[in-house]
Structure formats: C-alpha cells, structure tokens
Amino acid sequence: MMPELGKYAGAVLSSYAVSLGLIAMFVWLSLRRSRRVKRDLEQVEGRRDGH
C-alpha cells in the first residue's frame, strides 16, 4: 500500500530513512545516557550512605 510518489520517490524515501535513523540514534543516546546517570547517581548515594 505504497502511495505513488512519482519522480520524487527517491527523495521522499531517503528523507524517511534519514529521519528514522536519527530517531533511532536519539533513542539509543538517551538510553545510554540514562544508564550512565543512573549508575553515577547510585555511586553518589552509596557514598553518602557510607557504603
């Protein structure tokens, strides 16, 4: 069920591909940073509690 894109098919599909790639990259970077911040926070809280 692909719409007819005519002579712009390449540009439209490559734009979709780039957009999806960027979204995936930002999700991955956010998850990576979240894990790092969570680990750092646990270390700080551990030091504060004397562990």
ROSE-4610 file (N, C-alpha, C; in Angstrom, 1 decimal, always signed):
// ROSE-4610
residu = [M/M/M/M/M/M/P/P/P/E/E/E/L/L/L/G/G/G/K/K/K/Y/Y/Y/A/A/A/G/G/G/A/A/A/V/V/V/L/L/L/S/S/S/S/S/S/Y/Y/Y/A/A/A/V/V/V/S/S/S/L/L/L/G/G/G/L/L/L/I/I/I/A/A/A/M/M/M/F/F/F/V/V/V/W/W/W/L/L/L/S/S/S/L/L/L/R/R/R/R/R/R/S/S/S/R/R/R/R/R/R/V/V/V/K/K/K/R/R/R/D/D/D/L/L/L/E/E/E/Q/Q/Q/V/V/V/E/E/E/G/G/G/R/R/R/R/R/R/D/D/D/G/G/G/H/H/H]
num = [1/1/1/2/2/2/3/3/3/4/4/4/5/5/5/6/6/6/7/7/7/8/8/8/9/9/9/10/10/10/11/11/11/12/12/12/13/13/13/14/14/14/15/15/15/16/16/16/17/17/17/18/18/18/19/19/19/20/20/20/21/21/21/22/22/22/23/23/23/24/24/24/25/25/25/26/26/26/27/27/27/28/28/28/29/29/29/30/30/30/31/31/31/32/32/32/33/33/33/34/34/34/35/35/35/36/36/36/37/37/37/38/38/38/39/39/39/40/40/40/41/41/41/42/42/42/43/43/43/44/44/44/45/45/45/46/46/46/47/47/47/48/48/48/49/49/49/50/50/50/51/51/51]
x = [+0.8/+0.0/+0.9/+1.7/+2.7/+2.1/+2.0/+1.5/+2.4/+1.8/+2.6/+3.4/+4.7/+5.5/+6.1/+6.0/+6.5/+8.0/+8.4/+9.8/+10.4/+9.6/+10.2/+10.3/+10.1/+10.2/+11.5/+12.6/+13.9/+14.1/+13.8/+14.0/+13.1/+11.8/+10.9/+11.3/+11.7/+12.1/+13.4/+14.3/+15.6/+15.4/+14.5/+14.1/+13.5/+12.6/+12.1/+13.2/+14.1/+15.1/+16.1/+16.4/+17.3/+16.6/+15.3/+14.5/+14.4/+14.1/+14.1/+15.4/+16.5/+17.8/+18.2/+17.8/+18.1/+17.2/+16.0/+15.1/+15.8/+16.2/+16.8/+18.1/+18.9/+20.1/+19.8/+18.8/+18.5/+17.9/+17.2/+16.7/+17.8/+18.8/+19.9/+20.8/+21.0/+21.8/+21.1/+19.8/+19.1/+19.2/+19.0/+19.1/+20.5/+21.5/+22.9/+23.2/+22.7/+22.9/+22.2/+21.0/+20.1/+20.8/+21.4/+22.1/+23.3/+24.1/+25.3/+24.9/+23.8/+23.4/+22.9/+22.2/+21.6/+22.8/+23.8/+25.0/+25.7/+25.9/+26.6/+25.8/+24.5/+23.6/+23.7/+23.7/+23.8/+25.2/+26.2/+27.5/+27.5/+27.0/+26.9/+26.1/+24.9/+24.1/+24.7/+25.5/+26.2/+27.3/+28.0/+29.0/+28.3/+27.2/+26.5/+26.0/+25.6/+25.1/+26.2/+27.4/+28.6/+28.9/+28.4/+28.7/+29.9]
y = [-1.2/+0.0/+1.2/+1.3/+2.4/+3.5/+4.7/+5.8/+6.0/+6.5/+6.8/+8.1/+8.1/+9.2/+9.9/+9.2/+9.7/+9.9/+11.0/+11.3/+11.7/+12.0/+12.3/+11.2/+10.0/+8.8/+8.7/+8.8/+8.7/+9.7/+11.0/+12.0/+11.8/+11.4/+11.2/+10.0/+8.8/+7.6/+7.8/+8.5/+8.8/+9.7/+10.6/+11.5/+10.7/+9.8/+8.9/+8.1/+7.6/+6.7/+7.5/+8.7/+9.6/+9.9/+10.3/+10.6/+9.5/+8.3/+7.1/+6.8/+7.0/+6.7/+7.7/+9.0/+10.0/+9.7/+9.3/+9.0/+7.8/+6.8/+5.6/+6.0/+6.9/+7.4/+8.1/+9.0/+9.8/+8.9/+7.9/+6.9/+6.2/+5.7/+5.0/+5.9/+7.1/+8.0/+8.4/+8.5/+8.8/+7.6/+6.4/+5.2/+5.1/+5.3/+5.2/+6.2/+7.4/+8.5/+8.2/+7.7/+7.3/+6.3/+5.3/+4.2/+4.8/+5.7/+6.3/+7.2/+8.0/+8.9/+8.1/+7.0/+6.2/+5.5/+5.1/+4.5/+5.5/+6.7/+7.8/+8.2/+8.2/+8.6/+7.5/+6.3/+5.2/+5.3/+5.6/+5.8/+6.9/+8.0/+9.2/+8.9/+8.2/+7.9/+6.8/+6.0/+5.0/+5.6/+6.6/+7.3/+8.1/+8.7/+9.5/+8.6/+7.4/+6.5/+5.7/+5.9/+5.3/+3.9/+3.5/+2.2/+2.2]
z = [+0.0/+0.0/+0.0/-1.0/-1.1/-2.0/-1.6/-2.4/-3.6/-4.7/-5.9/-5.7/-5.6/-5.4/-6.6/-7.7/-9.0/-8.9/-9.5/-9.7/-8.4/-7.3/-6.0/-5.1/-5.5/-4.7/-4.0/-4.7/-4.1/-2.9/-3.2/-2.2/-1.0/-1.2/-0.1/+0.7/+0.1/+0.8/+1.5/+0.9/+1.6/+2.8/+2.7/+3.9/+5.0/+4.7/+5.7/+6.4/+5.6/+6.1/+7.0/+6.6/+7.4/+8.7/+8.6/+9.8/+10.8/+10.3/+11.2/+11.8/+11.0/+11.6/+12.7/+12.5/+13.5/+14.8/+14.6/+15.8/+16.5/+15.8/+16.5/+17.2/+16.6/+17.2/+18.5/+18.5/+19.7/+20.8/+20.4/+21.4/+22.1/+21.2/+21.7/+22.6/+22.2/+23.0/+24.3/+24.3/+25.6/+26.5/+26.0/+26.9/+27.4/+26.6/+27.1/+28.2/+28.0/+29.0/+30.3/+30.1/+31.3/+32.1/+31.5/+32.3/+33.0/+32.3/+32.9/+34.1/+33.9/+35.0/+36.2/+35.9/+37.0/+37.8/+37.0/+37.7/+38.5/+38.0/+38.7/+40.0/+39.9/+41.0/+42.1/+41.7/+42.7/+43.4/+42.7/+43.3/+44.3/+44.0/+44.9/+46.1/+45.9/+47.0/+47.9/+47.4/+48.1/+49.0/+48.5/+49.3/+50.4/+50.1/+51.1/+52.3/+51.9/+53.0/+53.7/+53.2/+53.9/+53.4/+52.2/+51.6/+50.8]
